[in-house]
Amino acid sequence: MVEFDRLTQPSREQQILSMAHPSGHAAPNRRSLARQNRALRAARRGRGAKMAARLAVVAAAAAGIAGFSAAHKTVTITVDGASREVTTFAGSVEGVLAQEHIAYTERDLVAPALEAPVPRSGQIVIRTARQMDLVIDGQPRTVWTTAATVDEVLADLGVRSDEAQLSVSRRAAIERLVGAVDVSTPKALSVTVDGVVMDTYSNAPSVRQVLVELGVILGEHDQVSPGLDEIPEPGQQIVIERAITASGTEVVAIPFETVEKEDPTLAKGAKKIETPGVAGQRVITYRTKTAGGVEVSREKVLEAVTAQPVTQVVLIGTKTAPVAPEVNIDVDPGSAQGIAKQMMLDSYGWGDDQFACLVSLWNRESGWRVNAANRSSGAYGIPQALPGSKMASAGSDWQTNPATQIKWGLGYISGRYSTPCGAWGAFQSKGWY
């Protein structure tokens, strides 16, 4: 429009000159010329001011467009696996979620953290916490979790799912579970039958199942203590008392042998059954004499082996755990490290070598600060639990109590890596554990 005006309208100079020479013939006098010159200068200054103002408007508009582009972002939000792309001017993760009216609770996992700026990657992930019911070795337990599978939940609770017996697949999705998940952890047991003692290691959920695994056949009137439907406890003795029948025959268990094999893939000192042992059996026929309902003599007439025992093979780990850098293990008993050292010894039997690995691991993760918080990931506390609310399974004071955080952290390490040195080795190779 500026150029159009200039082309279609006479300039201020031309207007002034036409006013000075209306006919184009009269010559101006000296005063007239002076007035004309002043008028021309004023016209030129006015035209320069208008041009500057127009340039300023153009510059301001360009700056506004640049600011608009810088503040405008495209973000992908994934909620429980479902993704959508949105545009936003928000400066933080919390602002984007508020803009999109996405609801969440303190139990849910939001990554990056709510207060973090909108990530450069443009990715925001939300995993909704779900309630999960478990029965672990007969003890009901309810937890809230953002894990995707049963395996991950058990690892957070310090339970090794690869050694436990579950009522569902270890990789079952939490969102598809119906009812409680039964979990039976492995236990050392002793079974006494027919005067023979058999030591075994079983994750069977009942005494009945333990006997089935061992190949023990029960007669109609045989007595079992504890009861067949009881849940075995660690170190428990199971005793079978045979009932002598009038037929004069008896089924006797043949104990299986146990052999050990070294396994370089297992951590040093760890044990795992490769082939479960199964008891054999033999049938013995007796000729008995009784007097007054009391047996006074017995003569073996026939003995036959009806099932050969199966040898139990136990793998013994020989893999050397990573060695932690030299650290000071002489710690104040009242400090967080002192609490961890004593808890490791009392609950897991781990010594100074494992404590050195733990010190190195948590030095790198949190510096042993109870309030250490990673703003980008949401990890919290001494063990850097992600999210920190996972530690509520160890105590309601998980945000401030180092003992509660350490208890949860040691359980997590035991369930996922067996030992602190195993976790330290994983951290060295991956940068996280």
Rosetta blueprint (number, residue, H / E / L):
1 M L
2 V H
3 E H
4 F H
5 D H
6 R H
7 L H
8 T H
9 Q L
10 P L
11 S L
12 R H
13 E H
14 Q H
15 Q H
16 I H
17 L H
18 S H
19 M H
20 A H
21 H L
22 P L
23 S L
24 G L
25 H L
26 A L
27 A L
28 P L
29 N L
30 R H
31 R H
32 S H
33 L H
34 A H
35 R H
36 Q H
37 N H
38 R H
39 A H
40 L H
41 R H
42 A H
43 A H
44 R H
45 R H
46 G H
47 R H
48 G H
49 A H
50 K H
51 M H
52 A H
53 A H
54 R H
55 L H
56 A H
57 V H
58 V H
59 A H
60 A H
61 A H
62 A H
63 A H
64 G H
65 I H
66 A H
67 G H
68 F H
69 S H
70 A H
71 A H
72 H L
73 K E
74 T E
75 V E
76 T E
77 I E
78 T E
79 V E
80 D L
81 G L
82 A E
83 S E
84 R E
85 E E
86 V E
87 T E
88 T E
89 F L
90 A L
91 G L
92 S E
93 V H
94 E H
95 G H
96 V H
97 L H
98 A H
99 Q H
100 E L
101 H L
102 I L
103 A L
104 Y L
105 T L
106 E L
107 R L
108 D L
109 L E
110 V E
111 A E
112 P L
113 A L
114 L L
115 E L
116 A L
117 P E
118 V L
119 P L
120 R L
121 S L
122 G L
123 Q E
124 I E
125 V E
126 I E
127 R E
128 T L
129 A L
130 R E
131 Q E
132 M E
133 D E
134 L E
135 V E
136 I E
137 D L
138 G L
139 Q E
140 P E
141 R E
142 T E
143 V E
144 W E
145 T E
146 T L
147 A L
148 A L
149 T E
150 V H
151 D H
152 E H
153 V H
154 L H
155 A H
156 D H
157 L L
158 G L
159 V L
160 R L
161 S L
162 D L
163 E L
164 A L
165 Q E
166 L E
167 S L
168 V L
169 S L
170 R L
171 R L
172 A L
173 A E
174 I H
175 E H
176 R H
177 L L
178 V L
179 G L
180 A L
181 V E
182 D E
183 V E
184 S E
185 T L
186 P L
187 K E
188 A E
189 L E
190 S E
191 V E
192 T E
193 V E
194 D L
195 G L
196 V E
197 V E
198 M E
199 D E
200 T E
201 Y E
202 S E
203 N L
204 A L
205 P L
206 S L
207 V H
208 R H
209 Q H
210 V H
211 L H
212 V H
213 E H
214 L H
215 G L
216 V L
217 I L
218 L L
219 G L
220 E L
221 H L
222 D L
223 Q E
224 V E
225 S E
226 P L
227 G L
228 L L
229 D L
230 E L
231 I L
232 P L
233 E L
234 P L
235 G L
236 Q L
237 Q E
238 I E
239 V E
240 I E
241 E E
242 R L
243 A L
244 I L
245 T L
246 A L
247 S L
248 G L
249 T E
250 E E
251 V E
252 V E
253 A E
254 I E
255 P L
256 F L
257 E L
258 T E
259 V E
260 E E
261 K E
262 E E
263 D E
264 P E
265 T E
266 L E
267 A E
268 K L
269 G L
270 A L
271 K E
272 K E
273 I E
274 E E
275 T E
276 P L
277 G L
278 V E
279 A L
280 G E
281 Q E
282 R E
283 V E
284 I E
285 T E
286 Y E
287 R E
288 T E
289 K E
290 T E
291 A E
292 G L
293 G L
294 V E
295 E E
296 V E
297 S E
298 R E
299 E E
300 K E
301 V E
302 L E
303 E E
304 A E
305 V E
306 T E
307 A E
308 Q L
309 P L
310 V E
311 T L
312 Q E
313 V E
314 V E
315 L E
316 I E
317 G E
318 T E
319 K E
320 T L
321 A L
322 P L
323 V L
324 A L
325 P L
326 E L
327 V L
328 N L
329 I L
330 D L
331 V L
332 D L
333 P L
334 G L
335 S L
336 A H
337 Q H
338 G H
339 I H
340 A H
341 K H
342 Q H
343 M H
344 M H
345 L H
346 D H
347 S H
348 Y H
349 G L
350 W L
351 G L
352 D H
353 D H
354 Q H
355 F H
356 A H
357 C H
358 L H
359 V H
360 S H
361 L H
362 W H
363 N H
364 R H
365 E H
366 S L
367 G L
368 W L
369 R L
370 V L
371 N L
372 A L
373 A E
374 N L
375 R L
376 S L
377 S L
378 G L
379 A L
380 Y E
381 G L
382 I L
383 P L
384 Q L
385 A E
386 L L
387 P L
388 G H
389 S H
390 K H
391 M H
392 A H
393 S H
394 A L
395 G L
396 S L
397 D L
398 W L
399 Q L
400 T L
401 N L
402 P H
403 A H
404 T H
405 Q H
406 I H
407 K H
408 W H
409 G H
410 L H
411 G H
412 Y H
413 I H
414 S H
415 G H
416 R H
417 Y H
418 S L
419 T L
420 P H
421 C H
422 G H
423 A H
424 W H
425 G H
426 A H
427 F H
428 Q H
429 S H
430 K H
431 G L
432 W L
433 Y L
